[in-house]
Amino acid sequence: MERFIIRGVPQYIILSFSFIFLVLSMNASGQQPIVDSLKLELEKKNISVDRQLELYDALVYNFWEQDAEKGIEYGKKGIALAKKHDNKKWLSILYSHTAMSFFYLSQYDSAHYYQDLAFEPASELTGFKELASAHMNKGSIYKMQDNHPEAIKEYLKSLQLFEKEGHDQGRGMALGNIAHVYLQLRNFKQAEKYLKQSEDLAIKSNNKESLGSVAIALTNIYQETDMPKAIDYAKRAVDIYNQLGNKYSEAVALSVLGRCYQETGDYKQAELFTERGLALAEEVNYPNLLAQLLINLSNVRYYQGNYHESDQLASEARKLDSSNIEIKHNVLYNHIRNNMYLGNLKTVEDYIDEYSESIQQFATDGYQESISDLEVKYETEKKELQITALEKQRQLYIWLGIAIGGILLIALAFAFVRYRLAVNKRKLAEQESRRLEQEKQLVAVQATLDGEAAERTRLAKDLHDGLGGMLSAVKLNLPQVNGDALLEAMDVTRFQTALGMLDDSIQELRRVAHHMMPESLLRYGLKVSLADFCAAIPTADFHYFGDEGRLPSKMEIMVYRCIHELVNNALKHADANHINVQLVQESNRVSFTVQDNGKGFDQQTTSEGMGLRNIRQRVEAFQGEMDVLSSSQGTEIHVELELKKNKSYD
């Protein structure tokens, strides 16, 4: 634990900058004359839009070495120009390079925002180079924030796209970034394997930048096992970046070299190289790099016994970058041990409390869990598969993608089937519930109809056999009275009138009894009874089509009552001068229609009356359907009944 904290921020975090960028336009030297010449050319007239965009991007890239904030200004101007001319290629490149300017300034939220904007235009290009570069930059932002799972996802996407493009330089950079993830996991064997692959590609493409990055990464690996070899690689990286004029990366390499000497106890050499690196970092003025070199020098001063200066350097480092958790913890640790030697015990107590609180917050925010999950990937089969994905070549990525896609499709299909089964089950349950409720209602309605039919039959019989018989007996006895009595002329007239009224009463009684339960319906069926009923109404016509077989008795009574009620409604309310009644009887269904040419009613504003509701209820009791159409030209009511559904009503 002591050794890890003294070393502070692992160098493989900051040195991974060297692997971040795929240079799409030109190499940057970071020299002021180049920047000035680019600005002068941009001010010229009659240069093409493509050349203007190229110059804007070159300025953004070159200002990384001088003033990233100034580079952002040129990036925004280039973005506006690319949008105006709908240039997808340069729009993607400028978004990415502007995002990296924010990245160098440790403004990670802005870096994410601009980098995300690069994906849409890059995805519309025919090649994959710009899109692959966007994914790699996105992964590096995540990596700098210690979000290792998301960083790995982005690097894998970048590697796949570079392989499709056949771009060796890009592949080397992607492999180098994957190796840095292994370094962060402290899996040095795997990291070395990927770094060697990246080194081979860098040599093949003569990419000095990548060779320098590989040298720095290998330095970190050999620090654990072979310090002289580590120092040799660090010096090699310093020479490469010095020759390239890349001050930022040279400062990183010097920081790594100073740490190597610190590990060996050669604090004089550690001081020398760390101060050289700090001078370069101050020249390029990037907060995170300055903070790293300041905390490195703070560590050296501590071992030199200069506790006061060590404490001041730690405070300066914290002011420059308070977001990096490793720098923060190294700063707090140095404050604690420096103030212990300086005798400031109360200050020590305060820093210990802050350090403890930071460690707890660090754990609750999920960082520790994320790192632990990545480290134990080598101890479980499932996580081993995820790490193995980093080691495979193009074919494995393709088959892995197909397998995952197949599993997802199967899972989606299974989930869809389960969902459909659940929906169907719920629908069936709802239908069964509605059916049971409908059956209850139908049973109640049917019982009402049966009671009504029985009561009508009883009343018709009582009227016909009882009251009808009595009126007939009175009529038979009255002529005898007339024969035996002497009546005056006026009385004879009244007597004859009474006999006529008695005849009318007997006729009306028979008519009412007939309509309550027509004998012709019981004996001959619907055709005969409805024909008799309509024949008694001058404005009504009856038409019959189909079979003349008898229907279930209850259905015949229901149909007769419905037609009887509809015709009476037309006579009473419609002011119709013609009513048409039609009955169609087939082997499996019965339908009837009652039409009139009356005044009709507005179905939108007028609700159905009691008569229509009773008819609809009767029809539903036999599981039939009733349709009502009404307008100013008249009303038509049509009813459909299926015989198969009504066998139980026989």
C-alpha positions in Angstrom: 0.0 0.0 0.0 2.8 2.4 0.9 4.5 1.9 -2.5 1.3 2.5 -4.4 0.4 5.7 -2.7 3.9 7.1 -2.9 3.8 6.6 -6.7 0.6 8.6 -6.8 -1.4 8.5 -10.0 -0.5 5.5 -12.2 1.4 6.7 -15.2 -0.6 4.5 -17.5 -3.5 6.8 -16.9 -1.9 10.0 -18.2 0.5 8.4 -20.7 -2.5 6.9 -22.5 -3.0 10.4 -24.1 -0.4 9.4 -26.6 -2.7 6.7 -27.9 -5.8 8.9 -28.0 -5.7 10.6 -31.4 -5.8 9.4 -34.9 -4.3 12.3 -37.0 -6.6 12.8 -39.9 -5.1 15.9 -41.5 -1.4 16.6 -40.6 1.3 16.1 -38.0 1.5 18.8 -35.3 4.8 20.2 -34.2 3.4 22.6 -31.7 5.7 25.4 -33.0 4.5 29.0 -33.2 5.8 29.5 -36.7 3.5 26.8 -38.0 0.5 28.3 -36.2 1.3 31.7 -37.6 1.6 30.4 -41.2 -1.7 28.6 -40.8 -3.4 31.7 -39.6 -1.9 33.8 -42.4 -3.1 31.3 -45.1 -6.6 31.2 -43.5 -6.8 35.0 -44.0 -6.1 34.7 -47.7 -9.0 35.1 -50.2 -10.2 32.7 -52.8 -9.2 29.5 -51.0 -11.5 26.5 -51.2 -13.9 25.6 -48.4 -12.1 22.2 -48.0 -8.8 24.0 -47.5 -10.4 26.4 -45.0 -11.8 23.5 -43.0 -8.4 21.8 -43.1 -6.7 24.9 -41.8 -9.2 25.3 -39.0 -8.6 21.7 -37.9 -4.8 22.1 -38.2 -5.0 25.1 -35.9 -7.1 23.2 -33.4 -4.6 20.4 -33.4 -1.5 22.6 -33.2 -3.0 24.6 -30.3 -3.1 21.5 -28.2 0.6 22.2 -27.7 0.1 25.9 -26.9 -3.3 27.0 -25.9 -6.2 24.5 -26.1 -8.8 27.3 -25.3 -7.6 29.2 -28.3 -7.9 26.0 -30.4 -11.5 25.6 -29.2 -12.3 29.0 -30.8 -11.0 27.9 -34.2 -12.8 24.6 -33.8 -16.1 26.3 -33.3 -15.5 28.5 -36.4 -14.6 25.4 -38.5 -17.7 23.6 -37.2 -20.0 26.5 -38.3 -18.4 26.5 -41.8 -18.7 22.7 -42.1 -22.4 22.9 -41.1 -23.0 25.7 -43.6 -21.6 23.6 -46.5 -22.8 20.2 -45.2 -19.3 18.8 -45.2 -19.8 15.6 -43.1 -16.1 14.6 -43.0 -14.7 17.8 -41.7 -17.7 18.3 -39.4 -16.9 14.9 -37.7 -13.2 15.7 -37.5 -13.6 19.2 -36.1 -16.1 17.9 -33.5 -13.7 15.2 -32.4 -10.6 17.5 -32.2 -12.6 20.3 -30.4 -13.7 17.6 -27.9 -10.1 16.7 -27.3 -9.2 20.3 -26.7 -11.7 20.2 -23.8 -10.2 16.9 -22.8 -6.7 18.4 -22.5 -8.3 21.1 -20.3 -9.8 18.4 -18.0 -13.3 19.7 -19.0 -14.7 16.2 -19.4 -18.4 17.1 -19.7 -17.8 19.4 -22.6 -15.5 16.8 -24.1 -18.3 14.2 -24.0 -20.8 16.7 -25.5 -18.6 17.6 -28.6 -17.5 14.0 -29.1 -21.0 12.7 -29.1 -21.8 15.3 -31.9 -19.1 13.7 -34.1 -20.8 10.3 -34.4 -23.8 11.3 -36.6 -21.8 13.0 -39.5 -19.1 10.3 -39.2 -21.7 7.5 -39.6 -22.9 9.0 -42.9 -19.5 8.7 -44.5 -18.6 5.8 -46.8 -15.3 5.0 -45.0 -14.9 4.0 -41.3 -11.8 6.0 -40.4 -13.5 9.1 -38.9 -16.1 7.0 -37.0 -13.4 4.7 -35.6 -11.4 7.8 -34.5 -14.6 9.2 -32.8 -15.1 5.9 -30.8 -11.5 5.8 -29.8 -11.6 9.4 -28.5 -14.8 8.7 -26.6 -13.2 5.7 -25.0 -10.2 7.8 -23.9 -12.5 10.3 -22.2 -14.2 7.5 -20.3 -10.8 6.0 -19.4 -9.6 9.3 -18.0 -12.7 9.3 -15.8 -11.9 5.8 -14.6 -15.1 4.4 -16.4 -13.3 1.3 -17.6 -16.3 -0.7 -18.9 -17.5 2.1 -21.2 -13.9 2.8 -22.3 -13.5 -0.9 -23.3 -16.7 -0.8 -25.3 -15.6 2.2 -27.3 -12.1 0.8 -27.9 -13.6 -2.5 -29.2 -15.9 -0.6 -31.6 -12.9 1.5 -32.8 -10.7 -1.6 -33.3 -13.5 -3.4 -35.4 -13.9 -0.3 -37.6 -10.2 0.1 -38.2 -9.9 -3.6 -39.2 -12.8 -3.1 -41.7 -10.9 -0.1 -43.1 -7.6 -2.0 -43.2 -6.0 0.9 -41.3 -2.9 -0.4 -39.5 -2.0 2.8 -37.7 -5.5 3.0 -36.2 -5.4 -0.6 -35.2 -2.1 0.0 -33.4 -3.6 2.9 -31.5 -6.7 0.9 -30.5 -4.5 -2.1 -29.4 -2.4 0.3 -27.4 -5.4 1.7 -25.6 -6.7 -1.8 -24.8 -3.3 -2.6 -23.4 -3.6 0.4 -21.1 -6.8 -1.0 -19.7 -4.9 -4.1 -18.8 -2.3 -1.9 -17.2 -5.0 -0.3 -15.1 -6.1 -3.8 -14.1 -2.4 -4.5 -13.3 -2.5 -7.5 -15.6 1.0 -6.8 -17.0 1.3 -10.0 -19.0 -1.7 -9.3 -21.1 -0.8 -5.6 -21.4 2.7 -6.6 -22.7 1.1 -8.9 -25.3 -1.1 -6.1 -26.7 1.7 -3.6 -26.6 4.0 -5.8 -28.6 1.2 -6.2 -31.2 0.8 -2.4 -31.2 4.6 -1.9 -31.5 4.8 -4.2 -34.6 2.0 -2.2 -36.3 3.8 1.1 -35.4 7.1 -0.1 -36.9 5.2 -1.3 -40.0 3.5 2.1 -40.5 6.6 4.0 -39.2 4.5 5.7 -36.6 6.9 7.4 -34.1 4.2 8.7 -31.9 2.9 5.1 -31.3 6.4 3.8 -30.7 6.9 6.4 -28.0 3.6 5.5 -26.4 4.5 1.8 -26.5 7.9 2.6 -24.9 6.2 4.5 -22.0 3.7 1.7 -21.5 6.4 -0.9 -21.4 8.3 1.3 -18.9 5.3 0.9 -16.5 5.3 -2.9 -17.0 9.0 -3.4 -16.4 8.9 -1.1 -13.3 7.3 -4.1 -11.6 9.9 -6.7 -12.7 13.1 -5.2 -14.3 13.9 -1.6 -13.4 17.0 -1.1 -15.6 14.9 -2.2 -18.6 12.1 0.2 -17.5 14.6 3.1 -17.4 15.9 2.2 -20.8 12.4 2.3 -22.3 11.6 5.6 -20.6 14.8 7.2 -22.0 13.9 5.8 -25.5 10.4 7.5 -25.2 12.0 10.8 -24.1 14.3 10.8 -27.2 11.5 9.9 -29.6 9.2 12.7 -28.4 12.1 15.2 -28.3 12.9 14.4 -31.9 9.2 14.9 -32.9 9.0 18.1 -31.0 6.0 16.8 -29.0 6.4 18.7 -25.7 3.3 17.2 -24.1 4.4 13.6 -24.6 8.0 14.4 -23.8 6.8 15.8 -20.4 4.9 12.6 -19.8 8.0 10.5 -20.7 10.2 12.6 -18.3 7.6 12.2 -15.6 7.8 8.4 -16.1 11.6 8.4 -16.1 11.7 10.5 -12.9 9.4 8.0 -11.2 11.7 5.1 -12.2 14.6 6.8 -10.5 12.5 7.6 -7.5 11.7 3.9 -7.2 15.4 3.1 -7.2 16.1 5.7 -4.5 18.1 7.9 -6.8 16.3 11.1 -5.8 18.8 13.4 -7.5 18.1 11.9 -10.9 14.4 11.8 -10.0 14.4 15.5 -9.2 16.3 16.3 -12.4 14.0 14.6 -14.8 10.8 15.5 -13.0 11.8 19.2 -13.0 12.5 19.0 -16.8 9.1 17.5 -17.3 7.5 20.1 -15.2 9.1 22.9 -17.2 7.7 21.4 -20.4 4.2 20.9 -18.8 4.2 24.6 -17.7 5.1 25.5 -21.3 2.1 23.6 -22.9 -0.1 24.5 -19.8 -2.4 21.4 -19.4 -3.8 21.2 -15.9 -3.9 17.4 -15.5 -0.3 17.0 -16.7 0.9 19.8 -14.5 -0.9 18.3 -11.5 0.7 15.0 -12.1 4.3 16.4 -12.4 3.7 18.6 -9.3 2.6 15.6 -7.2 5.6 13.6 -8.5 7.9 16.4 -7.5 6.1 16.5 -4.1 6.9 12.8 -3.6 10.6 13.4 -4.5 10.8 16.4 -2.0 9.3 14.2 0.7 12.0 11.6 0.3 14.6 14.3 0.2 13.3 15.5 3.6 12.0 18.8 2.3 8.6 18.5 3.9 7.5 22.1 3.7 8.1 22.3 -0.1 6.6 18.9 -0.6 3.4 20.1 1.2 3.3 23.3 -1.0 3.7 21.3 -4.2 0.9 18.9 -3.2 -1.5 21.9 -2.6 -0.6 23.3 -6.1 -1.3 20.0 -7.7 -4.7 19.8 -6.0 -5.7 23.3 -7.2 -4.9 22.3 -10.8 -6.9 19.0 -10.9 -9.2 18.1 -8.0 -11.4 15.7 -10.1 -8.8 12.9 -10.5 -9.3 10.7 -7.5 -5.8 9.2 -7.6 -4.2 12.7 -7.6 -6.5 13.8 -4.8 -5.5 10.8 -2.6 -1.8 11.2 -3.3 -2.1 14.9 -2.3 -3.9 14.1 0.9 -1.4 11.4 1.8 1.5 13.8 1.3 -0.3 16.4 3.4 -0.6 13.9 6.2 3.0 12.6 6.3 4.6 16.0 5.6 2.6 17.7 8.5 3.5 14.8 10.8 7.2 15.6 10.3 6.4 19.3 10.6 4.6 18.7 13.9 1.2 20.1 12.8 -0.8 17.4 14.5 -4.2 19.2 14.3 -3.6 19.7 10.6 -2.7 16.0 10.3 -6.0 15.1 12.0 -8.0 17.3 9.6 -6.3 15.7 6.5 -6.9 12.2 7.9 -10.6 12.9 8.3 -10.8 14.3 4.7 -8.8 11.3 3.4 -11.2 8.9 5.2 -14.2 10.7 3.9 -12.8 10.7 0.3 -12.1 7.0 0.5 -15.7 6.3 1.7 -17.2 8.5 -1.1 -14.9 6.8 -3.5 -16.4 3.4 -2.6 -20.0 4.6 -2.5 -19.8 6.2 -6.0 -19.1 2.7 -7.4 -15.5 3.3 -8.6 -14.1 0.6 -6.4 -16.8 -1.8 -7.4 -16.1 -1.1 -11.1 -12.4 -1.7 -10.7 -12.9 -4.8 -8.7 -15.3 -6.2 -11.3 -12.7 -5.7 -14.0 -9.9 -7.3 -11.9 -11.9 -10.4 -11.1 -12.7 -11.0 -14.8 -9.8 -13.3 -14.8 -11.3 -15.4 -11.9 -14.7 -16.2 -13.3 -15.7 -17.9 -16.5 -18.3 -15.3 -17.5 -15.9 -12.3 -17.0 -13.1 -14.2 -18.6 -15.2 -14.3 -21.8 -15.5 -10.5 -21.7 -11.7 -10.0 -21.3 -11.0 -12.7 -23.9 -13.0 -10.5 -26.4 -10.1 -8.0 -26.1 -7.6 -10.7 -27.3 -9.4 -12.0 -30.4 -8.9 -10.8 -33.9 -11.5 -9.7 -36.5 -13.1 -13.1 -37.0 -13.8 -13.6 -33.3 -15.5 -10.1 -33.0 -17.7 -11.0 -35.9 -18.8 -14.3 -34.5 -19.2 -12.9 -31.0 -21.4 -10.2 -32.4 -23.5 -12.8 -34.3 -23.8 -15.0 -31.2 -24.8 -12.1 -29.0 -27.3 -10.9 -31.6 -28.8 -14.4 -31.8 -29.1 -14.7 -28.1 -30.8 -11.3 -27.9 -33.1 -12.3 -30.7 -34.0 -15.5 -28.9 -34.4 -13.6 -25.6 -36.6 -11.1 -27.3 -38.7 -13.8 -29.0 -39.1 -15.6 -25.8 -40.1 -12.4 -24.0 -42.5 -11.6 -26.8 -44.1 -15.1 -26.7 -44.4 -14.8 -22.9 -45.9 -11.4 -23.2 -48.4 -12.6 -25.9 -49.3 -15.6 -23.8 -49.9 -13.3 -20.8 -52.0 -10.9 -22.9 -54.0 -13.8 -24.4 -54.5 -15.3 -21.0 -55.7 -12.0 -19.6 -58.0 -11.5 -22.6 -59.4 -15.0 -22.2 -60.1 -14.3 -18.6 -61.8 -11.1 -19.4 -63.8 -12.7 -22.1 -64.8 -15.5 -19.8 -65.8 -13.0 -17.1 -67.9 -11.1 -19.7 -69.4 -14.3 -20.9 -70.4 -15.3 -17.4 -71.8 -11.9 -16.8 -73.7 -12.0 -20.1 -75.0 -15.4 -19.3 -76.4 -14.1 -16.0 -78.0 -11.2 -17.8 -79.4 -13.5 -20.5 -80.8 -15.9 -18.0 -82.5 -13.0 -16.2 -83.9 -11.6 -19.5 -85.0 -15.1 -20.7 -86.7 -15.7 -17.4 -88.5 -12.3 -17.8 -89.5 -13.2 -21.4 -90.7 -16.7 -20.4 -92.7 -15.1 -17.6 -94.1 -12.5 -20.0 -95.0 -15.2 -22.6 -96.7 -17.3 -19.9 -98.6 -14.3 -18.6 -99.7 -13.3 -22.1 -100.9 -16.8 -22.8 -102.9 -16.9 -19.5 -104.4 -13.5 -20.1 -105.3 -14.3 -23.7 -106.9 -17.6 -22.6 -108.8 -15.8 -19.8 -110.0 -13.1 -22.1 -111.0 -15.4 -24.8 -112.6 -18.2 -22.7 -113.9 -16.2 -19.8 -114.9 -12.7 -20.8 -115.3 -13.6 -24.4 -117.7 -16.4 -23.5 -119.7 -14.2 -21.2 -120.1 -11.5 -23.9 -121.2 -14.1 -26.4 -123.8 -15.5 -23.9 -125.2 -11.9 -23.4 -125.5 -11.5 -27.2 -127.4 -14.8 -27.5 -129.9 -13.8 -24.7 -130.6 -10.3 -26.0 -132.5 -11.3 -29.1 -134.9 -13.4 -27.0 -135.6 -10.3 -24.8 -136.3 -8.4 -28.0 -138.8 -11.0 -29.1 -140.8 -11.2 -25.9 -140.8 -7.5 -25.1 -142.8 -4.6 -26.6 -140.4 -1.8 -27.4 -141.1 1.6 -28.8 -139.3 2.7 -32.0 -136.7 4.7 -30.1 -135.9 1.8 -27.7 -135.6 -0.5 -30.7 -133.0 1.8 -32.2 -131.0 1.9 -28.9 -131.3 -1.9 -28.6 -129.9 -2.4 -32.1 -127.1 0.0 -31.3 -126.3 -1.9 -28.1 -126.1 -5.2 -30.1 -123.8 -3.6 -32.6 -121.5 -2.3 -29.8 -121.6 -5.7 -28.2 -120.5 -7.3 -31.5 -117.6 -4.7 -31.8 -116.6 -5.5 -28.2 -116.5 -9.2 -28.9 -114.4 -8.5 -32.1 -112.0 -6.2 -30.3 -111.6 -8.7 -27.4 -110.8 -11.5 -29.9 -108.3 -9.2 -31.6 -106.5 -8.3 -28.3 -106.4 -11.9 -27.2 -105.1 -12.9 -30.7 -102.3 -10.3 -30.5 -101.3 -11.2 -27.0 -100.8 -14.8 -28.0 -101.9 -15.4 -31.6 -103.3 -18.8 -32.2 -101.9 -18.8 -35.7 -98.4 -18.3 -34.3 -98.7 -21.4 -32.1 -100.3 -23.5 -34.8 -98.7 -22.3 -38.1 -95.6 -20.3 -37.2 -94.2 -16.9 -38.0 -95.1 -16.6 -41.7 -98.8 -17.1 -41.2 -99.1 -15.1 -38.0 -97.1 -12.1 -39.3 -99.1 -12.2 -42.6 -102.3 -12.0 -40.6 -101.0 -9.2 -38.4 -99.8 -7.0 -41.4 -103.0 -7.7 -43.4 -105.0 -6.0 -40.6 -102.9 -2.8 -41.0 -103.6 -1.0 -44.3 -100.2 0.7 -44.5 -98.2 -2.4 -43.8 -96.7 -4.9 -46.3 -95.2 -8.3 -45.4 -92.6 -10.2 -47.3 -91.2 -13.6 -46.5 -88.1 -15.3 -48.0 -86.5 -18.7 -47.4 -87.5 -21.9 -45.6 -90.9 -22.3 -44.0 -89.7 -24.7 -41.3 -90.7 -24.0 -37.7 -88.3 -22.2 -35.4 -87.8 -22.8 -31.7 -91.1 -21.7 -30.0 -89.5 -19.1 -27.7 -87.7 -17.6 -30.7 -90.9 -17.4 -32.7 -92.6 -15.6 -29.9 -89.7 -13.2 -29.5 -89.6 -12.4 -33.2 -93.3 -11.9 -33.4 -93.3 -9.6 -30.3 -90.4 -7.5 -31.7 -92.0 -7.0 -35.1 -95.3 -6.2 -33.4 -93.7 -3.6 -31.2 -91.7 -2.1 -34.1 -94.8 -1.7 -36.3 -96.7 -0.2 -33.5 -93.8 2.3 -32.9 -93.9 3.3 -36.5 -97.7 3.8 -36.4 -97.6 5.9 -33.2 -94.4 8.0 -33.6 -93.1 8.0 -37.2 -96.1 9.5 -39.0 -95.4 6.9 -41.7 -97.8 6.2 -44.6 -96.0 2.9 -45.6 -94.4 0.2 -43.4 -92.5 -2.7 -44.9 -91.9 -5.9 -42.9 -89.4 -8.5 -44.2 -88.6 -11.9 -42.7 -85.7 -14.1 -44.0 -85.4 -17.6 -42.7 -82.4 -19.8 -43.7 -81.0 -23.1 -42.3 -78.6 -21.4 -39.9 -80.0 -17.9 -39.4 -83.1 -15.8 -39.2 -83.3 -12.0 -39.9 -86.0 -9.5 -40.0 -86.3 -5.9 -41.0 -88.9 -3.2 -40.3 -88.8 -0.1 -42.5 -90.9 3.0 -42.6 -90.9 6.2 -44.6 -91.7 8.4 -41.5 -89.9 11.4 -40.1 -87.2 9.4 -38.4 -84.9 10.7 -35.6 -81.4 12.0 -35.0 -79.3 9.1 -33.6 -76.6 11.5 -32.4 -78.9 13.6 -30.1 -81.8 11.3 -29.4 -81.4 8.3 -27.2 -83.4 5.1 -27.7 -86.7 4.9 -26.0 -88.0 2.2 -23.7 -89.6 0.3 -26.6 -86.3 0.0 -28.6 -84.3 -0.8 -25.4 -86.7 -3.7 -24.6 -86.5 -5.0 -28.2 -82.6 -4.8 -28.1 -82.6 -6.6 -24.7 -84.8 -9.4 -26.1 -82.5 -9.8 -29.2 -79.4 -9.9 -27.0 -81.1 -12.6 -24.9 -80.9 -14.8 -28.0 -77.3 -13.6 -28.7 -78.5 -11.6 -31.8 -77.5 -8.3 -33.2 -79.7 -5.3 -33.9 -78.9 -2.3 -36.1 -80.9 0.9 -36.2 -80.6 3.4 -39.1 -82.7 6.6 -39.1 -82.8 9.8 -41.1 -85.3 12.3 -42.3 -86.4 9.8 -45.1 -87.4 7.1 -42.5 -86.1 4.4 -40.1 -84.9 0.9 -40.7 -84.3 -1.6 -38.0 -82.5 -4.9 -38.8 -82.1 -7.9 -36.6 -79.8 -10.9 -37.2 -80.2 -14.2 -35.2 -78.1 -17.4 -35.5 -80.0 -20.6 -35.1 -77.0 -22.6 -33.9 -76.6 -20.3 -30.9 -80.2 -20.6 -30.0 -80.8 -24.4 -29.9 -80.9 -24.2 -26.1 -84.0 -21.9 -26.3 -86.1 -24.6 -28.0 
